[in-house]
Amino acid sequence: MSFLTRVNNNFQDYLLTEYESTQKTHLFYVFPIIKLLLTIWMIIVINYFVQSFIGYIIIAITFIISSFLLKINKKRYIKLVFSMGILLPLFISIPVLFSNEGLVVWSFNIFSMEFSITSIGIELSVNYLLRIFTNMTVLALFILSTPFNHIIHILHQFHFPSILISIITLTYRYFFLFFENLIKILRADDCRRFEKYPFKRRFSHLSTMFSMLLLRSFDHGSKIHYAMIARGYTGDLPDINYNPKVIHTFLYSLGIALLNVVIWIKFI
């Protein structure tokens, strides 16, 4: 699979995630502020109250099962959880294995330097990985079930400065413009280049493509800005109007409350 294909697939995958978050999940009808507060609360519970390996696993399994019940795309959910909750923290947790305390489980030498993996280091590393993995299962459920306009609605409700909300919204909007230009430039490069450049020439070629990407994105961004002004944009973006449902909010809150009761009885 070529680099262009991977970039295009990832971009289309993100667009599908944004679309499905507004179409398929029952969490779309939950009040966004309630959903955010309960997500933050679960992260606090995971990091400060639960200290058991079994507790982490049960919470993670609960939210993974919830993703199936709430009609969230399972492939994207598992991919997000494992990439951000396992692969990335794995590199960070490797130095924790070489703790100076505890029983030495395995030692080896690299360039006359001795390294020792201890039992406490393994315990701390596993605890860190499971904690991050459990946090990501909670965050992934929120991310994949909350459209971007609901997040902007939350910022409005918390009375964030309007200029900050405008910056975040326009940055998100230009994100799509940037990637569309990137895909077009990469596709044009694949069509016009018939040989692989030497290693040194690749740097100058990539710098040329990057400068073209910035100039084209800036030009298109200026046109979009003028079009927004022509349609009445004055610097403030209005909040959205949608109808969340009390029953969905109640059931979601009840499920989180029951999970917290189980955690409190079994693991605290």
Secondary structure in CASP SS format (residue, H / E / C, confidence):
PFRMAT SS
TARGET T0000
AUTHOR 0000-0000-0000
METHOD secondary structure of the structure
MODEL  1
M C 1.00
S C 1.00
F H 1.00
L H 1.00
T H 1.00
R H 1.00
V H 1.00
N H 1.00
N H 1.00
N H 1.00
F H 1.00
Q H 1.00
D H 1.00
Y H 1.00
L H 1.00
L H 1.00
T H 1.00
E H 1.00
Y H 1.00
E H 1.00
S H 1.00
T C 1.00
Q C 1.00
K C 1.00
T C 1.00
H H 1.00
L H 1.00
F H 1.00
Y H 1.00
V C 1.00
F C 1.00
P H 1.00
I H 1.00
I H 1.00
K H 1.00
L H 1.00
L H 1.00
L H 1.00
T H 1.00
I H 1.00
W H 1.00
M H 1.00
I H 1.00
I H 1.00
V H 1.00
I H 1.00
N H 1.00
Y H 1.00
F C 1.00
V C 1.00
Q C 1.00
S C 1.00
F H 1.00
I H 1.00
G H 1.00
Y H 1.00
I H 1.00
I H 1.00
I H 1.00
A H 1.00
I H 1.00
T H 1.00
F H 1.00
I H 1.00
I H 1.00
S H 1.00
S H 1.00
F H 1.00
L H 1.00
L C 1.00
K C 1.00
I C 1.00
N C 1.00
K H 1.00
K H 1.00
R H 1.00
Y H 1.00
I H 1.00
K H 1.00
L H 1.00
V H 1.00
F H 1.00
S H 1.00
M H 1.00
G H 1.00
I H 1.00
L H 1.00
L H 1.00
P H 1.00
L H 1.00
F H 1.00
I H 1.00
S H 1.00
I H 1.00
P H 1.00
V H 1.00
L H 1.00
F C 1.00
S C 1.00
N C 1.00
E C 1.00
G C 1.00
L C 1.00
V E 1.00
V E 1.00
W E 1.00
S E 1.00
F E 1.00
N E 1.00
I E 1.00
F C 1.00
S C 1.00
M E 1.00
E E 1.00
F E 1.00
S E 1.00
I E 1.00
T E 1.00
S H 1.00
I H 1.00
G H 1.00
I H 1.00
E H 1.00
L H 1.00
S H 1.00
V H 1.00
N H 1.00
Y H 1.00
L H 1.00
L H 1.00
R H 1.00
I H 1.00
F H 1.00
T H 1.00
N H 1.00
M H 1.00
T H 1.00
V H 1.00
L H 1.00
A H 1.00
L H 1.00
F H 1.00
I H 1.00
L C 1.00
S C 1.00
T C 1.00
P C 1.00
F H 1.00
N H 1.00
H H 1.00
I H 1.00
I H 1.00
H H 1.00
I H 1.00
L H 1.00
H H 1.00
Q H 1.00
F C 1.00
H C 1.00
F C 1.00
P C 1.00
S H 1.00
I H 1.00
L H 1.00
I H 1.00
S H 1.00
I H 1.00
I H 1.00
T H 1.00
L H 1.00
T H 1.00
Y H 1.00
R H 1.00
Y H 1.00
F H 1.00
F H 1.00
L H 1.00
F H 1.00
F H 1.00
E H 1.00
N H 1.00
L H 1.00
I H 1.00
K H 1.00
I H 1.00
L H 1.00
R H 1.00
A H 1.00
D H 1.00
D H 1.00
C H 1.00
R H 1.00
R C 1.00
F C 1.00
E C 1.00
K C 1.00
Y C 1.00
P C 1.00
F H 1.00
K H 1.00
R H 1.00
R H 1.00
F H 1.00
S H 1.00
H H 1.00
L H 1.00
S H 1.00
T H 1.00
M H 1.00
F H 1.00
S H 1.00
M H 1.00
L H 1.00
L H 1.00
L H 1.00
R H 1.00
S H 1.00
F H 1.00
D H 1.00
H H 1.00
G H 1.00
S H 1.00
K H 1.00
I H 1.00
H H 1.00
Y H 1.00
A H 1.00
M H 1.00
I H 1.00
A H 1.00
R C 1.00
G C 1.00
Y C 1.00
T C 1.00
G C 1.00
D C 1.00
L C 1.00
P C 1.00
D C 1.00
I C 1.00
N C 1.00
Y C 1.00
N C 1.00
P C 1.00
K C 1.00
V H 1.00
I H 1.00
H H 1.00
T H 1.00
F H 1.00
L H 1.00
Y H 1.00
S H 1.00
L H 1.00
G H 1.00
I H 1.00
A H 1.00
L H 1.00
L H 1.00
N H 1.00
V H 1.00
V H 1.00
I H 1.00
W H 1.00
I H 1.00
K H 1.00
F H 1.00
I C 1.00
END
